Amino acid sequence: MSRQPGYNSLMHEVCVEGGWCGAIVQGEPSHVDDFIPAAGPVTAEQFVEWLFRAEGVDPSSDPAKWGEHWEGLRGAFVRHLGADLVEASALKCNVG
């Protein structure tokens, strides 16, 4: 089972290199993949919001602190997936 190349490279940058994988939030494990719907459009902003939620971070709590991270993560999404809006299936594992 492997991820599509764009998502694979995106997750390598934001998760492996950047540490935005997920955390224990309110006593439960959380990962960005938990928030991705089965189908439908996903924007770069939605994905970045899910990254923050998976980490248990409220970016509005300190906009100066989190704003730069937000922009970098959004940029990574667009750079790796080629658009600021993609189908949710582009953010899932390829089976088979």
N, C-alpha and C positions, 0 to 999 in steps of 0.2 A: 504494500500500500504506500503510495507516495503522493505528496501534494503537487498541485500544478506548479510549474517552475516559478511564476510570478509570486505566488503566495509563499512558496518555500523560501525564496530569497527575501521577501518582506519579513517573514517571521525570523529568519536568521538575523537580519539587521535589528529589528525592534526587540526581539526576545533574547536571542543568544548574545548579541553585542550590546544591546541597550538595557536588558533586564526587565523589559515590559512584558513579562509572560503571564503573570498572575500571582496570586498570593492567597493566604488564608484571610478571608473576609468574614467577619462576624462568626468565627469558628468553623467556617466551611471553606474547602478549597475552591478557588475561582480561577478561571482561565478565559482568555478572550474568546476562544472557540465556543465557550458556553453561551455566548450572546449572539452568535451568528445564526440567522434564520436559515431554514431549509431552502428557501427560494425567495426571490424578489430582489429589488435593487438595494444596494448598500453604498452609502456615500463614504468618502474619506472621513468626514466629520463624525459619522456614526461609528466607524471603526475605531477612531481615536477615543471617542467617548467610552466605548467598550473596553479599550485598553486601560483607561483610567479606572473604570468600574472594577475590572478584574484585579487591579492593584489595590482597590479600596481607597482611591484618591479622589477627592472632590476638587477639580481644578479651579472652581470659583472661590475656594477657601483662601487662595493666595495667587491671584492672576499673574502677578509679576513673576512669581516663582515658576508656575506651571505653564505660562504662555509660550515660552521658548520651546519647552518639551512638546506642547501641543502642535506647534508649527512644524517642528522637526519630524514628528510622527506622521502628520498629515502629508508632508512632503515625501516621506518614504513610501506611503501608500500609493501616491500618484506616480512616483518614479518606478516602482516595481510592478504596478498593475496597469500603468499606461493611461489612467483616467482617474477622475475624482468620483466616478460613479461606475460600479461594476455589478454584475449579477452575483448573488450570494454563492452560487456554485463555484465561482472563481476563488472562493475562500474556504473551500472544502477539500478533503482528501479525494484523490482519484482512486477508485477501486478497480482492479482488474488490469 
